[in-house]
């Protein structure tokens, strides 16, 4: 064996050949072989880097003389001899002399080699002690960090098969480390978006660009009943030479942050729902409309099926005592579902009355004045929710799994209940839902309470007003008559508009339309007093201006009331109509052969001003002529000039031969709108 045969050179790689690199290259591990005499017969390229001598300078030289300090020579020779004689290897740190003269501490492992002829050689493997110690420290630190880290870590090969997982990842996914090894990522991480995660890892392997803080939500064997959230980061692993070793994944459990974000979002949506309810619920003084608005705002954010039921006694404003434990009569006001469902067939249609026994949950809700929550509905619960066995079956088919009823309470009185069911939404009602539903129900209950009392007062005033108006007019000599009274749709109370048809001596007829400025029961009562007075003065056969003069004096004695009025007397024998106006809208006149027109009458002052004279004007009414008397609620609006509205009135009177009832309907339909704020009295007379 010659020295030349043991000289190593750097390999020359051909095109396309990959240069491998690893830990040995990082440490620059050198190999040196000595013959029995201690001469160097093998010198690796790393030895040149480590000791400073080239192969030409080292081969054939005595190693001890080349890089051992004189004071260490005896110890080295002794160790060398022991290795060759016994074959026992030796390892440890030893100082050597570098070519540049410095003394450096090297880590050695020495062992005996035998060739095919039985000749012994000594192999020394050496590395810089400081570099080796640093690597050992780093490896120890990395091992401790990996094993003790609260962050789940996984190392994968380029095929995304697990090579290593740390204890934290075991705790996160509930799968032992040994069951990860060799398995693909999708076999251990059961995320719904695992395809996206694998695609991201492939991208990281291809580009080397890390992907950080990728969000994932799912369930693992460690906690299969609850969702968890993780922040995933992906890195490409390379050796010092740039060779791709695989990928690393870090998994940070951010479930608490995820749940906090969900709760914050839920709170924001709840606040938005309450704000929305404040704007959308109670927009009118209509009980049915308010209930429907409540049902719509609660669907589907709060429940999949929503019903609003009010106690019939509360709706009639006659519930004075606290409810007992017996049955209750409910009137269904609203029903809403977020999707087509047979649960709607199990509920009472809006407008229907239904009696529920005392053991029903909705009855228990109104009796106790407290919410009734059934988080997880069972068969026995369904029978206490539904009105009858058939409805119980329908609710089961609909998949009702959670139920909540909250009372509608206003000013301490229970008015009814807000009934909530979940079918499609898989989450059960919880305490937060109870708070939200109670808040919505409380706001709606106040609006329903206001609406029911408004409707009660309005119905009372309307009943009074209608009782003071004349019955449907009979036929009068020489006149065909039709009348209408229509209350306002959006005001809080009825007004004081009225009409009257008064038979007089000599076949004459007095026609009256008036308007008490104001509303409510007081206005209706004032209208009744003026109507009675008008009948009395008309019976005296006074001129129209004289009648208005007397009515003016009476009105002046009433507090804070101003009244407009048109008073006309028709004489069928002379075919004349004598008219006086007290600040009222001008009557319209139309007949065959001439266009509709507004009568030009002295406007006069309203009744109640006092001291202003009135004038009587005579108008001829030929056969077939129409005289239309009306109050300002027919033509006045908040958005249109009065002249335009009067022109529209005349345009609707294009056919004087039309039946009078149709004429009344046409005028009301063509001029009135659902949101008009004033009531209307209308009187149409045709000369026969």
Secondary structure, DSSP 8 states (H G I E B T S, - for coil): --SGGGB-------TT------HHHHHT-EEEEE-TTSBEEEE-HHHHHHHS--HHHHTTSBHHHHH--GGGHHHHHHHHHHHHHH---EEEEEEEE-TTS-EEEEEEEEEEEE-TT--EEEEEEEEEHHHHHHHHHHHHHHHHHHHH-SSEEEEE-TT-BEEEE-HHHHHHH---HHHHTT-BHHHH--BTTHHHHHHHHHHHHHH---EEEEEEEEEETTEEEEEEEEEEEEEEEE-TT--EEEEEEEEEE-HHHHHHHHHHHHHHHHHHHHHHHHHHTT-SS-HHHHHHHHHHHHBTTTBSEEEEEEEHHHHTT---S---SS-EEEEEEEEEESS--THHHHS--TT-EEEE-TTSHHHHHHHHTS-EEESS--HHHHHHHSSSHHHHHHHHHHT--EEEEEEEEETTEEEEEEEEEESS--S---HHHHHHHHHHHHHHHHHHHHHHHHHHHHHHHHHHHHHHS--S---BTTEEEEEEEE--SSSSS-EEEEEEEEE-GGG-EEEEEEEEEEESHHHHHHHHHHHHHHHHHHHTT--HHHHHHHHHHHHHTSTT--EEEEEEEEETTTTEEEEEEES----EEEETTEEEEE--------BTS-S----EEEEE--TT-EEEEE-GGGT--SSS-HHHHHHHHHHT---TTS-HHHHHHHHHHHH--TT--S-EEEEEEEE-
